[in-house]
Amino acid sequence: MQFKRSAGIFASGVLLSISGYIFGAIFAGAAAASASSYYSRGSNGFLIFLAVLGFGAALSGTIMMIVGAYRALVKIDALPVPVATAPQPAADSAPVVEQQASAGAVQ
């Protein structure tokens, strides 16, 4: 199975998500301020378009982050897991016997 790279798409998704949300919020605020002003001249359709474009970029950045995280997790799941086993004594070694102190010895 050939794995695809995940770091680039994840980093791009983070950058696009954050910057898209910031630009979308700025242009949405500008469109709202221009629409509510009494002396508003002209249409603020271009500001609304830029706000929608920014929020769309934030959405696509979020999707890119999810795809990057999925690719990384698939790659991590495919890694071999070493199985820990208890060490077995060698067949030619004699068992270790502890010697007990004699009853008359001072301890």
URUR-V555600 format. One record per residue. N is the residue number from 1. RES is the residue in one letter. SS is DSSP state (A for helix, B for strand, O for the rest). Layout:
N_RES_SS / N_RES_SS
//
This chain:
1_M_O / 2_Q_O / 3_F_O / 4_K_O / 5_R_O / 6_S_O / 7_A_A / 8_G_A / 9_I_A / 10_F_A / 11_A_A / 12_S_A / 13_G_A / 14_V_A / 15_L_A / 16_L_A / 17_S_A / 18_I_A / 19_S_A / 20_G_A / 21_Y_A / 22_I_A / 23_F_A / 24_G_A / 25_A_A / 26_I_A / 27_F_A / 28_A_A / 29_G_A / 30_A_A / 31_A_A / 32_A_A / 33_A_A / 34_S_A / 35_A_A / 36_S_A / 37_S_O / 38_Y_O / 39_Y_O / 40_S_O / 41_R_O / 42_G_O / 43_S_O / 44_N_O / 45_G_A / 46_F_A / 47_L_A / 48_I_A / 49_F_A / 50_L_A / 51_A_A / 52_V_A / 53_L_A / 54_G_A / 55_F_A / 56_G_A / 57_A_A / 58_A_A / 59_L_A / 60_S_A / 61_G_A / 62_T_A / 63_I_A / 64_M_A / 65_M_A / 66_I_A / 67_V_A / 68_G_A / 69_A_A / 70_Y_A / 71_R_A / 72_A_A / 73_L_A / 74_V_A / 75_K_A / 76_I_A / 77_D_A / 78_A_O / 79_L_O / 80_P_O / 81_V_O / 82_P_O / 83_V_O / 84_A_O / 85_T_O / 86_A_O / 87_P_O / 88_Q_O / 89_P_O / 90_A_O / 91_A_O / 92_D_O / 93_S_O / 94_A_O / 95_P_O / 96_V_O / 97_V_O / 98_E_O / 99_Q_O / 100_Q_O / 101_A_O / 102_S_O / 103_A_O / 104_G_O / 105_A_O / 106_V_O / 107_Q_O
//
